[in-house]
Amino acid sequence: MTQIAAARMVATPGLGERLVERGAMLLAARQPADAIALLERAAQLADAPGNTKGLLAEALLETGRIEQALDAADQAIALAPSDAPLLMLRSRIQRALKNSTRALDDAAAAVMVAPGGVETRRWFADCLSEISRHDEAIFLLGQLLEERPEDPQRAAWLGLALLRGDRYEAAEELLGHVAERGAETRGIRLLRVQFAIQHGQPQRAVELAQDALWNRGPDSPLYAALGHAQLLLGQRGEAALAYAEASRLAPADGYLAHIAAALSGGGGGARAGDDYVRQLFDRYAARFETSLLGLGYRVPGLVLRVLEELEPRIAAGESGLGDVLDLGCGTGLAGIMLRDAASGQLVGVDLSASMIEAARSKGLYDELHVAEVGAYLAQEERGYSCIVAADVFCYFGAIGETVAACGRHLLPGGRLIFTVESGACSGGWELAQSMRYRHSEAYIRQVLAEAGLVPEVFRQEVLRHERGEPVDGLLVVGRTA
Amino acid sequence: MNAPFDASALSCAIAELKAGRPLAAIPLLEEAVSKGDEPELASLNLGMALMDVGRITEATACLEALRSTLAHVPELHIRLGQLAAFRKDLDGARAGFQAALGLRADDVSAMAGLAGVELIEGRATAAAPWLHEALLHAPEDIGLRVRLGEVLLAQGQPGLAAEEAEACLAQDPGSGVAGVLRARALLAADPDAALDQLRAEAADEPFSAGRAAALATGLAACDDAGGALSQWYLADALNPADGDIVAGLALALHAARDWDQAAEALRRARLAKPGDPSCAAALAELHYRQHRLGEADRCYRDALSSFGRRPTILAGFALVLAGRGLQEEAWRIAEEGSVDPGLQALHLGGLAPYHPVVGTAKGLAALAFRLRDALAVDAAPLDRIASDPERRLRIGFLSAAFGKHPVGWLTVAGIEALPRDRFEVVLLSLRDLPGTIARRFHARADRWVDLSAVASDTALVERLRAEELDILVDLSGHGSGGRMMALRRRAAPVQIKWVGSQSGPTGVPEMDWMLADRWEIPEELAPFYTERALRLRDGYVCYAPPSYAPPVAPAPALTRGHVAFGCFNNLAKVTPEVLSAWARILAAVPGSRLAIRTHSLGDRATREDFALRAGALGLPLDRLDLLGPLPHAELLAAYGGIDISLDPFPYTGGLTVCESLWMGVPVLTLTGTSFAGRHALSHLSNVGLADWAVPSVDAYVTEAVRRASDPAALAELRAGLRDRVAASPLCDAPRFGESLALALRQAWREACARDA
């Protein structure tokens, strides 16, 4: 800006007020991008009105410019530390940044300033739910509902908190009333469907989902939940259709594409999409270990046992394996077994950030990387004495390239230890209706040979149980020739 | 007590005028005039004040009356000249400005006015000397310099025009008109580099309203309507007093169909830029869009007297008259409004289906063939040809109405049912709509293309061609938001017209087919189309009844003891001929009532006007219920109070017929020969009620009276009607999907044979 023009404009009386007033109007009319242009200019003026930064923060948040929104909100709060709406705003920004604790702090501060505020208390409760302090959230929202029992909106808030707090029956009863009063949103209905599934009521979930699809129109998450419920009811044909719809409505979602392909018997791609694996395990991380252990998961134990067989020093409780790479390390279940065996570095790689977080909390690994296995190997320059891929290749169809890449990263005499689910599949591998791949023994032998690895161990094992049925697999150790 | 007050009215008014408050001055001046307090001076100032607040018609009357008494006042002649220029009376304008110059040789306004007249007449060279001379007297006058820039631009010197604009912006960074000129000049000089330069200039001077207006103009020229609007908001916030900026903002909001914000901005623009005919026309059109036909009528009449009988104003006024059912009057205005034969055929073509005399297959055909002959053949033909007759086809549907709209309700189920393995569906959306039906469209789309921001026809066709469609189906027609005319540049090897202002032949040269059925276009009517008839096995649409439709109510005639007729159609279809027929029916069925329910009857002025006309045509007002709009579910429920729907003619009901039948109410229709005249016949035939379609007005009246005389039969029909409709081809989406698939395949095979 030229100095003359700036001087003119600063001198224009009322410009700041006008820019802010109109910016606020545009924001209220849900035109945050238009508002920003005005508010940013107001913020440059020496005599900018006091609420400029707060409005700017809100507009930035609305347009997804979250970091800048936080910056503006910090500046606004520095000027007005006890402004409840500003504290609420920053709390929402913190939530958008996934800073749950800071979001809670700001929400609590807002309630302190405005203890009677409905929206402040509701948001505070929401922040409590977010960090699993469900009882407090339920208590707060219960109070809100008591103040105005006829308000279906408040009933919906409490219902959601009950759902999240695992009080399924109470939540469902309340939310049923909310729906009857026409105050149910699409999001609430989706949660009801998902929780019905979690609480063993797939038939109820199917009814809720179909009703919403009919009355509210198609929707990918609802179709996905419907498909899930139908799978649980053994209705594979219907589930295939539902997942196909869900996937078609969200074509970028690799997770849905993978399930739809598996159910339709299409054979699937040469491997599960990164999206599928990442989402599967991100969703799963919190419950992963209890879930797997509950399934009689044996793979980490099998890995340790075969190492003990092959390396007597390990059986004797000594380390000496050198550097170990744990591909698809997940929450670090194999790491527990490998830590003592690895005399050098123990490196873990997984596609799911949530899984890596869980693994990190165990404190077992020297390094952890969020990466796709193939991509990691392509940029890794070090060699390893041992590479472990426990229950990883069930998400790959064709594994030739990955095994070959592992072979190239093994030091002389090094070993690749992995498991696959086995089956007599004609093309060497196939996508099963479990959404995982199965591999034939002949194919695995061929892949090892191509990678220049000698099959040292080749053993049929039960990898785990699924719905009471054993899942058969192969435990394989290939050694550099 | 009176004397001193009277004496001060004029002086108070002058003070208000000096303070720039003409609105406040007007009542004081009126008082001064009526009290005889220096009446000429008061009248002159009143005329000028009225002009400054956009009350052009009144200002003209006021100032014209002073011609003889104040002939010696240059200001009067200048104002009369300006008012004449508003009306495009260029001789009058020139006379006024020259008279002023005769009285005051250095009058800058008169010189600027004369330059403006020359510019309008296309004589830029003659305009320039007036401006140069004026600038000698008033070198600081930005208005003069901007006009000089406009002259330079008209003379093909955009570089010099841009420099002139730059100088104005340096002097007043808040000037909207200078900013607009800057953008126009840069765009003319180098269209590719202009936008970047305008952006850079705006970034460099973030508080300059003129720069924001310039960028807005540049963005709009580059098809970025959203970005342009954003800059207009900014410009207006930076300098709300600038008339050109308010007008720019108002027209951008109007174009974006944000009626509420546009209304507010247009009202401001009328005050800030009273001589702008675009804003006056836009405000009138806005009333029309919001179904305030009475106010729209008044605004258009005022715009016509203020700004002359300009084509855009006449075209809009014709629509208002048509919207009130005054088809004959609308026709005359539309004829006057378009001199170009192609445009006239297009405008009249929009009115013709409603017209009691012209609204026949033959009448529509005459206009459509005229339009087709007037439209130039495309110079850049499509380079794709049709081949491989049996492969999976890529079908594009072009519409501004993928949502809760008649087009949505009548096509969504059919498009959903189009077999996926044989057809890829590309939905080309001209306007994004919310809601359940919109969701269903999104869900069926294999590909969704947002074309809402594509302004020019050329750009639209380029985008459509880039989609590599096999077949393009138009769902918007010549109606509001439609882009039918763009398709004369072929966008796909096969082009088909379907629902969406589908009232007759389109007259667009490259449209190959009209999707129809054996009722809509029987063999003997096919010669009246510029397209070939592509007939589906059953009806040409598939109705998707809303999930929230209430159950069918018991027949009201049985409980009330009298028959209730109803018509829930758009008032444009309710012509004097229709009203006369209804009057005969009510006269012949004692105690019966007629409920007319439509959007514009919610507006009091429109309702009162309609009642007057209906009464004059013999309808008993005490037996009429004139009702306004309702939310859709309640509208459907309102059929619970109707025994028989009376369909209008010659433009029959489409979705209204489907909804009436779904709600258990049979529809009596008069079958015409045009496409619009046979919608109801098609729907009724598809549900097995072809005997409710009659061939003449007399039969229409007789049949209404006969049906009304048998309430028991009506009740029986009503009780089974929804099941009947649900089981009929009208609602059988899978059957329709197959039928549509066959028709599209047929069109494709023929195109393959053509292109082989």
Interface residues (C-beta under 8 A of the other chain):
Chain A: M1 T2 A5 A6 R8 M9 L15 R18 L19 R22 G23 L26 A29 Q31 A33 D34 A37 L38 R41 Q44 W214 N215 R216 G217 P218 D219 E245 R248 L249
Chain B: P173 D204 E205 P206 F207 S208 L229 S230 Q231 Y233 L234 D236 A237 L238 P240 Q261 G435 T436 I437 R439 R440 H442 A443 S547 Y548
